[in-house]
Protein backbone atom coordinates (compact mmCIF):
# COMPACT_ATOMS: atom_id res chain seq x y z
CA UNK A 1 0.00 0.00 0.00
CA UNK A 2 1.17 3.55 -0.59
CA UNK A 3 1.59 6.36 1.96
CA UNK A 4 -1.81 7.84 1.06
CA UNK A 5 -3.46 4.47 1.78
CA UNK A 6 -1.71 4.12 5.13
CA UNK A 7 -2.69 7.66 6.19
CA UNK A 8 -6.30 7.12 5.08
CA UNK A 9 -6.39 3.81 6.96
CA UNK A 10 -4.94 5.38 10.12
CA UNK A 11 -7.33 8.34 10.14
CA UNK A 12 -10.36 6.12 9.58
CA UNK A 13 -9.10 3.71 12.25
CA UNK A 14 -8.70 6.53 14.77
CA UNK A 15 -12.25 7.71 14.03
CA UNK A 16 -13.74 4.22 14.10
CA UNK A 17 -11.81 3.09 17.14
CA UNK A 18 -12.85 6.28 18.93
CA UNK A 19 -16.48 5.35 18.29
CA UNK A 20 -15.91 1.73 19.36
CA UNK A 21 -14.20 2.73 22.62
CA UNK A 22 -16.66 5.51 23.49
CA UNK A 23 -20.04 4.20 22.40
CA UNK A 24 -21.64 1.00 23.64
CA UNK A 25 -24.35 0.34 21.04
CA UNK A 26 -26.47 -1.48 23.62
CA UNK A 27 -26.74 1.48 26.01
CA UNK A 28 -25.83 4.57 23.98
CA UNK A 29 -27.87 7.71 24.41
CA UNK A 30 -26.60 10.76 22.50
CA UNK A 31 -25.82 13.71 24.75
CA UNK A 32 -23.49 16.67 24.67
CA UNK A 33 -21.24 14.86 27.15
CA UNK A 34 -21.07 11.72 24.99
CA UNK A 35 -20.19 13.83 21.94
CA UNK A 36 -17.44 15.57 23.91
CA UNK A 37 -16.08 12.20 25.12
CA UNK A 38 -16.12 10.88 21.54
CA UNK A 39 -14.18 13.87 20.19
CA UNK A 40 -11.74 13.61 23.10
CA UNK A 41 -11.15 9.88 22.49
CA UNK A 42 -10.62 10.40 18.76
CA UNK A 43 -8.10 13.13 19.59
CA UNK A 44 -6.25 10.81 21.97
CA UNK A 45 -6.10 8.01 19.39
CA UNK A 46 -5.25 9.98 16.26
CA UNK A 47 -1.59 10.74 16.84
CA UNK A 48 -0.51 7.29 18.12
CA UNK A 49 -2.43 5.38 15.45
CA UNK A 50 -1.19 7.60 12.60
CA UNK A 51 2.41 7.46 13.87
CA UNK A 52 2.18 3.69 14.17
CA UNK A 53 0.71 3.40 10.69
CA UNK A 54 3.53 5.44 9.17
CA UNK A 55 6.44 4.07 11.23
CA UNK A 56 7.12 0.84 9.29
CA UNK A 57 7.81 2.80 6.10
CA UNK A 58 10.74 4.56 7.78
CA UNK A 59 12.70 1.56 6.47
CA UNK A 60 12.57 3.14 3.00
CA UNK A 61 15.33 5.49 4.26
CA UNK A 62 17.54 2.64 5.50
CA UNK A 63 17.62 -1.11 5.50
CA UNK A 64 15.39 -3.20 3.28
CA UNK A 65 11.86 -1.94 2.69
CA UNK A 66 9.11 -4.31 3.80
CA UNK A 67 11.67 -6.27 5.77
CA UNK A 68 13.60 -4.15 8.31
CA UNK A 69 10.53 -2.64 10.05
CA UNK A 70 7.77 -4.84 8.61
CA UNK A 71 8.09 -7.90 10.83
CA UNK A 72 6.78 -9.53 13.98
CA UNK A 73 9.74 -8.55 16.23
CA UNK A 74 8.99 -4.86 15.55
CA UNK A 75 5.27 -5.37 16.26
CA UNK A 76 6.09 -7.23 19.49
CA UNK A 77 8.35 -4.34 20.55
CA UNK A 78 5.42 -1.92 20.10
CA UNK A 79 3.12 -4.27 22.02
CA UNK A 80 5.58 -4.54 24.92
CA UNK A 81 6.64 -0.87 24.99
CA UNK A 82 3.56 0.34 26.94
CA UNK A 83 4.06 -2.41 29.51
CA UNK A 84 7.59 -1.20 30.21
CA UNK A 85 7.28 2.57 29.79
CA UNK A 86 3.52 3.18 30.24
CA UNK A 87 3.19 5.28 27.11
CA UNK A 88 2.74 4.88 23.37
CA UNK A 89 -0.53 3.02 23.85
CA UNK A 90 -2.34 2.31 20.56
CA UNK A 91 0.78 2.84 18.41
CA UNK A 92 0.79 -0.95 18.00
CA UNK A 93 -2.62 -0.77 16.31
CA UNK A 94 -1.21 1.55 13.66
CA UNK A 95 1.80 -0.75 13.12
CA UNK A 96 -0.37 -3.89 12.97
CA UNK A 97 -2.83 -2.36 10.53
CA UNK A 98 0.06 -1.16 8.35
CA UNK A 99 1.17 -4.79 8.13
CA UNK A 100 -2.36 -5.94 7.30
CA UNK A 101 -2.66 -3.39 4.50
CA UNK A 102 0.71 -4.39 3.05
CA UNK A 103 -0.16 -8.09 3.21
CA UNK A 104 -3.79 -7.93 2.07
CA UNK A 105 -3.94 -4.74 0.05
CA UNK A 106 -0.78 -4.92 -2.03
CA UNK A 107 0.78 -7.49 -4.32
CA UNK A 108 4.19 -7.71 -2.68
CA UNK A 109 3.55 -8.59 0.98
CA UNK A 110 5.95 -8.29 3.93
CA UNK A 111 8.72 -10.34 5.51
CA UNK A 112 7.00 -11.24 8.79
CA UNK A 113 9.88 -13.29 10.16
CA UNK A 114 12.75 -11.02 9.10
CA UNK A 115 15.69 -11.16 9.96
CA UNK A 116 15.29 -14.92 10.41
CA UNK A 117 13.77 -15.29 6.95
CA UNK A 118 13.54 -12.86 3.99
CA UNK A 119 10.40 -14.68 2.70
CA UNK A 120 7.60 -12.19 2.02
CA UNK A 121 4.01 -13.17 2.83
CA UNK A 122 0.88 -11.82 1.20
CA UNK A 123 -2.65 -12.76 0.26
CA UNK A 124 -3.80 -12.99 -3.36
CA UNK A 125 -6.22 -10.10 -2.75
CA UNK A 126 -3.69 -7.32 -3.28
CA UNK A 127 -3.56 -4.65 -5.94
CA UNK A 128 -0.68 -2.57 -7.22
CA UNK A 129 -0.07 0.55 -5.12
CA UNK A 130 -0.70 2.66 -8.21
CA UNK A 131 -3.96 0.85 -9.06
CA UNK A 132 -7.20 2.78 -9.35
CA UNK A 133 -8.60 0.20 -6.88
CA UNK A 134 -6.03 0.90 -4.14
CA UNK A 135 -8.31 3.30 -2.24
CA UNK A 136 -11.27 0.90 -2.45
CA UNK A 137 -9.10 -1.93 -1.12
CA UNK A 138 -7.89 0.35 1.68
CA UNK A 139 -11.50 1.13 2.65
CA UNK A 140 -12.47 -2.56 2.59
CA UNK A 141 -9.48 -3.60 4.69
CA UNK A 142 -10.09 -0.74 7.14
CA UNK A 143 -13.74 -1.77 7.52
CA UNK A 144 -12.69 -5.36 8.21
CA UNK A 145 -10.08 -4.20 10.74
CA UNK A 146 -12.67 -2.09 12.56
CA UNK A 147 -15.06 -5.06 12.58
CA UNK A 148 -12.39 -7.24 14.18
CA UNK A 149 -11.48 -4.54 16.72
CA UNK A 150 -15.16 -4.02 17.60
CA UNK A 151 -15.65 -7.76 18.05
CA UNK A 152 -12.65 -7.95 20.35
CA UNK A 153 -13.72 -4.88 22.32
CA UNK A 154 -17.38 -5.83 22.75
CA UNK A 155 -17.04 -9.60 23.17
CA UNK A 156 -13.54 -10.52 24.42
CA UNK A 157 -11.91 -7.70 26.37
CA UNK A 158 -11.87 -3.92 26.42
CA UNK A 159 -9.28 -2.38 24.14
CA UNK A 160 -9.33 0.75 26.30
CA UNK A 161 -7.29 -0.80 29.10
CA UNK A 162 -3.60 -1.42 29.55
CA UNK A 163 -2.17 -4.41 27.71
CA UNK A 164 -1.43 -6.08 31.06
CA UNK A 165 -5.10 -5.82 32.05
CA UNK A 166 -6.18 -7.04 28.61
CA UNK A 167 -3.85 -10.05 28.91
CA UNK A 168 -5.28 -10.84 32.33
CA UNK A 169 -8.85 -10.58 30.97
CA UNK A 170 -7.99 -12.78 28.02
CA UNK A 171 -6.40 -15.49 30.19
CA UNK A 172 -9.44 -15.39 32.48
CA UNK A 173 -11.64 -16.16 29.45
CA UNK A 174 -9.52 -19.16 28.54
C-alpha atoms as a printed R data frame, in Angstrom:
    type eleno elety resid chain resno       x       y      z
1   ATOM     1    CA   UNK     A     1   0.000   0.000  0.000
2   ATOM     2    CA   UNK     A     2   1.167   3.550 -0.587
3   ATOM     3    CA   UNK     A     3   1.590   6.360  1.962
4   ATOM     4    CA   UNK     A     4  -1.812   7.838  1.062
5   ATOM     5    CA   UNK     A     5  -3.463   4.474  1.783
6   ATOM     6    CA   UNK     A     6  -1.714   4.120  5.131
7   ATOM     7    CA   UNK     A     7  -2.690   7.658  6.189
8   ATOM     8    CA   UNK     A     8  -6.304   7.118  5.079
9   ATOM     9    CA   UNK     A     9  -6.386   3.812  6.958
10  ATOM    10    CA   UNK     A    10  -4.939   5.376 10.124
11  ATOM    11    CA   UNK     A    11  -7.332   8.339 10.140
12  ATOM    12    CA   UNK     A    12 -10.359   6.116  9.584
13  ATOM    13    CA   UNK     A    13  -9.103   3.705 12.254
14  ATOM    14    CA   UNK     A    14  -8.695   6.528 14.773
15  ATOM    15    CA   UNK     A    15 -12.247   7.707 14.028
16  ATOM    16    CA   UNK     A    16 -13.745   4.220 14.097
17  ATOM    17    CA   UNK     A    17 -11.810   3.087 17.139
18  ATOM    18    CA   UNK     A    18 -12.846   6.278 18.931
19  ATOM    19    CA   UNK     A    19 -16.478   5.348 18.286
20  ATOM    20    CA   UNK     A    20 -15.907   1.730 19.361
21  ATOM    21    CA   UNK     A    21 -14.198   2.734 22.623
22  ATOM    22    CA   UNK     A    22 -16.664   5.506 23.485
23  ATOM    23    CA   UNK     A    23 -20.045   4.200 22.402
24  ATOM    24    CA   UNK     A    24 -21.640   1.005 23.641
25  ATOM    25    CA   UNK     A    25 -24.352   0.337 21.041
26  ATOM    26    CA   UNK     A    26 -26.469  -1.479 23.620
27  ATOM    27    CA   UNK     A    27 -26.738   1.478 26.009
28  ATOM    28    CA   UNK     A    28 -25.827   4.573 23.983
29  ATOM    29    CA   UNK     A    29 -27.873   7.714 24.405
30  ATOM    30    CA   UNK     A    30 -26.602  10.759 22.501
31  ATOM    31    CA   UNK     A    31 -25.818  13.710 24.754
32  ATOM    32    CA   UNK     A    32 -23.489  16.675 24.674
33  ATOM    33    CA   UNK     A    33 -21.241  14.857 27.149
34  ATOM    34    CA   UNK     A    34 -21.074  11.716 24.993
35  ATOM    35    CA   UNK     A    35 -20.194  13.832 21.939
36  ATOM    36    CA   UNK     A    36 -17.437  15.566 23.911
37  ATOM    37    CA   UNK     A    37 -16.082  12.204 25.116
38  ATOM    38    CA   UNK     A    38 -16.115  10.880 21.540
39  ATOM    39    CA   UNK     A    39 -14.177  13.875 20.190
40  ATOM    40    CA   UNK     A    40 -11.738  13.609 23.105
41  ATOM    41    CA   UNK     A    41 -11.152   9.883 22.491
42  ATOM    42    CA   UNK     A    42 -10.623  10.397 18.756
43  ATOM    43    CA   UNK     A    43  -8.103  13.128 19.589
44  ATOM    44    CA   UNK     A    44  -6.253  10.811 21.972
45  ATOM    45    CA   UNK     A    45  -6.098   8.012 19.394
46  ATOM    46    CA   UNK     A    46  -5.254   9.981 16.260
47  ATOM    47    CA   UNK     A    47  -1.587  10.741 16.837
48  ATOM    48    CA   UNK     A    48  -0.506   7.290 18.123
49  ATOM    49    CA   UNK     A    49  -2.430   5.376 15.451
50  ATOM    50    CA   UNK     A    50  -1.190   7.597 12.603
51  ATOM    51    CA   UNK     A    51   2.407   7.465 13.868
52  ATOM    52    CA   UNK     A    52   2.185   3.687 14.165
53  ATOM    53    CA   UNK     A    53   0.713   3.396 10.691
54  ATOM    54    CA   UNK     A    54   3.534   5.435  9.170
55  ATOM    55    CA   UNK     A    55   6.445   4.074 11.233
56  ATOM    56    CA   UNK     A    56   7.125   0.840  9.292
57  ATOM    57    CA   UNK     A    57   7.813   2.802  6.101
58  ATOM    58    CA   UNK     A    58  10.739   4.559  7.777
59  ATOM    59    CA   UNK     A    59  12.695   1.564  6.471
60  ATOM    60    CA   UNK     A    60  12.574   3.144  3.001
61  ATOM    61    CA   UNK     A    61  15.326   5.490  4.260
62  ATOM    62    CA   UNK     A    62  17.542   2.639  5.503
63  ATOM    63    CA   UNK     A    63  17.617  -1.108  5.503
64  ATOM    64    CA   UNK     A    64  15.387  -3.198  3.284
65  ATOM    65    CA   UNK     A    65  11.857  -1.935  2.688
66  ATOM    66    CA   UNK     A    66   9.107  -4.307  3.805
67  ATOM    67    CA   UNK     A    67  11.669  -6.270  5.775
68  ATOM    68    CA   UNK     A    68  13.596  -4.148  8.312
69  ATOM    69    CA   UNK     A    69  10.531  -2.636 10.051
70  ATOM    70    CA   UNK     A    70   7.773  -4.839  8.609
71  ATOM    71    CA   UNK     A    71   8.092  -7.899 10.834
72  ATOM    72    CA   UNK     A    72   6.779  -9.532 13.975
73  ATOM    73    CA   UNK     A    73   9.736  -8.550 16.231
74  ATOM    74    CA   UNK     A    74   8.985  -4.859 15.554
75  ATOM    75    CA   UNK     A    75   5.270  -5.371 16.261
76  ATOM    76    CA   UNK     A    76   6.094  -7.228 19.495
77  ATOM    77    CA   UNK     A    77   8.346  -4.336 20.549
78  ATOM    78    CA   UNK     A    78   5.419  -1.922 20.100
79  ATOM    79    CA   UNK     A    79   3.122  -4.272 22.019
80  ATOM    80    CA   UNK     A    80   5.584  -4.542 24.917
81  ATOM    81    CA   UNK     A    81   6.640  -0.874 24.990
82  ATOM    82    CA   UNK     A    82   3.555   0.344 26.936
83  ATOM    83    CA   UNK     A    83   4.061  -2.412 29.512
84  ATOM    84    CA   UNK     A    84   7.588  -1.200 30.213
85  ATOM    85    CA   UNK     A    85   7.284   2.571 29.794
86  ATOM    86    CA   UNK     A    86   3.525   3.178 30.243
87  ATOM    87    CA   UNK     A    87   3.192   5.282 27.106
88  ATOM    88    CA   UNK     A    88   2.742   4.881 23.368
89  ATOM    89    CA   UNK     A    89  -0.530   3.020 23.855
90  ATOM    90    CA   UNK     A    90  -2.344   2.310 20.564
91  ATOM    91    CA   UNK     A    91   0.777   2.836 18.414
92  ATOM    92    CA   UNK     A    92   0.791  -0.954 18.004
93  ATOM    93    CA   UNK     A    93  -2.618  -0.774 16.310
94  ATOM    94    CA   UNK     A    94  -1.207   1.551 13.660
95  ATOM    95    CA   UNK     A    95   1.796  -0.747 13.123
96  ATOM    96    CA   UNK     A    96  -0.369  -3.889 12.973
97  ATOM    97    CA   UNK     A    97  -2.826  -2.363 10.526
98  ATOM    98    CA   UNK     A    98   0.058  -1.161  8.349
99  ATOM    99    CA   UNK     A    99   1.167  -4.788  8.127
100 ATOM   100    CA   UNK     A   100  -2.362  -5.942  7.304
101 ATOM   101    CA   UNK     A   101  -2.658  -3.386  4.496
102 ATOM   102    CA   UNK     A   102   0.715  -4.388  3.051
103 ATOM   103    CA   UNK     A   103  -0.164  -8.092  3.209
104 ATOM   104    CA   UNK     A   104  -3.788  -7.931  2.066
105 ATOM   105    CA   UNK     A   105  -3.943  -4.739  0.053
106 ATOM   106    CA   UNK     A   106  -0.777  -4.919 -2.028
107 ATOM   107    CA   UNK     A   107   0.780  -7.491 -4.319
108 ATOM   108    CA   UNK     A   108   4.192  -7.708 -2.679
109 ATOM   109    CA   UNK     A   109   3.545  -8.591  0.980
110 ATOM   110    CA   UNK     A   110   5.953  -8.287  3.926
111 ATOM   111    CA   UNK     A   111   8.722 -10.337  5.508
112 ATOM   112    CA   UNK     A   112   6.996 -11.244  8.792
113 ATOM   113    CA   UNK     A   113   9.875 -13.286 10.164
114 ATOM   114    CA   UNK     A   114  12.748 -11.017  9.098
115 ATOM   115    CA   UNK     A   115  15.689 -11.155  9.961
116 ATOM   116    CA   UNK     A   116  15.294 -14.922 10.413
117 ATOM   117    CA   UNK     A   117  13.767 -15.289  6.945
118 ATOM   118    CA   UNK     A   118  13.543 -12.862  3.992
119 ATOM   119    CA   UNK     A   119  10.405 -14.678  2.702
120 ATOM   120    CA   UNK     A   120   7.600 -12.186  2.021
121 ATOM   121    CA   UNK     A   121   4.013 -13.175  2.831
122 ATOM   122    CA   UNK     A   122   0.885 -11.818  1.203
123 ATOM   123    CA   UNK     A   123  -2.646 -12.764  0.263
124 ATOM   124    CA   UNK     A   124  -3.801 -12.988 -3.356
125 ATOM   125    CA   UNK     A   125  -6.216 -10.104 -2.755
126 ATOM   126    CA   UNK     A   126  -3.688  -7.316 -3.281
127 ATOM   127    CA   UNK     A   127  -3.561  -4.655 -5.936
128 ATOM   128    CA   UNK     A   128  -0.677  -2.567 -7.215
129 ATOM   129    CA   UNK     A   129  -0.068   0.545 -5.115
130 ATOM   130    CA   UNK     A   130  -0.699   2.658 -8.214
131 ATOM   131    CA   UNK     A   131  -3.956   0.848 -9.055
132 ATOM   132    CA   UNK     A   132  -7.204   2.779 -9.346
133 ATOM   133    CA   UNK     A   133  -8.602   0.204 -6.882
134 ATOM   134    CA   UNK     A   134  -6.026   0.905 -4.143
135 ATOM   135    CA   UNK     A   135  -8.312   3.303 -2.238
136 ATOM   136    CA   UNK     A   136 -11.266   0.903 -2.450
137 ATOM   137    CA   UNK     A   137  -9.099  -1.931 -1.115
138 ATOM   138    CA   UNK     A   138  -7.886   0.352  1.683
139 ATOM   139    CA   UNK     A   139 -11.495   1.134  2.653
140 ATOM   140    CA   UNK     A   140 -12.474  -2.563  2.592
141 ATOM   141    CA   UNK     A   141  -9.481  -3.596  4.694
142 ATOM   142    CA   UNK     A   142 -10.086  -0.738  7.139
143 ATOM   143    CA   UNK     A   143 -13.740  -1.769  7.523
144 ATOM   144    CA   UNK     A   144 -12.689  -5.361  8.209
145 ATOM   145    CA   UNK     A   145 -10.076  -4.201 10.737
146 ATOM   146    CA   UNK     A   146 -12.674  -2.091 12.557
147 ATOM   147    CA   UNK     A   147 -15.057  -5.062 12.580
148 ATOM   148    CA   UNK     A   148 -12.393  -7.242 14.181
149 ATOM   149    CA   UNK     A   149 -11.477  -4.543 16.725
150 ATOM   150    CA   UNK     A   150 -15.159  -4.017 17.596
151 ATOM   151    CA   UNK     A   151 -15.650  -7.760 18.052
152 ATOM   152    CA   UNK     A   152 -12.645  -7.954 20.351
153 ATOM   153    CA   UNK     A   153 -13.721  -4.877 22.319
154 ATOM   154    CA   UNK     A   154 -17.375  -5.829 22.746
155 ATOM   155    CA   UNK     A   155 -17.038  -9.596 23.172
156 ATOM   156    CA   UNK     A   156 -13.544 -10.521 24.421
157 ATOM   157    CA   UNK     A   157 -11.913  -7.701 26.367
158 ATOM   158    CA   UNK     A   158 -11.866  -3.922 26.421
159 ATOM   159    CA   UNK     A   159  -9.285  -2.377 24.138
160 ATOM   160    CA   UNK     A   160  -9.326   0.746 26.296
161 ATOM   161    CA   UNK     A   161  -7.288  -0.804 29.099
162 ATOM   162    CA   UNK     A   162  -3.604  -1.425 29.546
163 ATOM   163    CA   UNK     A   163  -2.169  -4.409 27.712
164 ATOM   164    CA   UNK     A   164  -1.426  -6.076 31.058
165 ATOM   165    CA   UNK     A   165  -5.102  -5.822 32.054
166 ATOM   166    CA   UNK     A   166  -6.177  -7.042 28.609
167 ATOM   167    CA   UNK     A   167  -3.854 -10.046 28.909
168 ATOM   168    CA   UNK     A   168  -5.278 -10.840 32.329
169 ATOM   169    CA   UNK     A   169  -8.845 -10.575 30.974
170 ATOM   170    CA   UNK     A   170  -7.993 -12.778 28.017
171 ATOM   171    CA   UNK     A   171  -6.404 -15.488 30.188
172 ATOM   172    CA   UNK     A   172  -9.436 -15.392 32.479
173 ATOM   173    CA   UNK     A   173 -11.636 -16.158 29.453
174 ATOM   174    CA   UNK     A   174  -9.519 -19.164 28.536
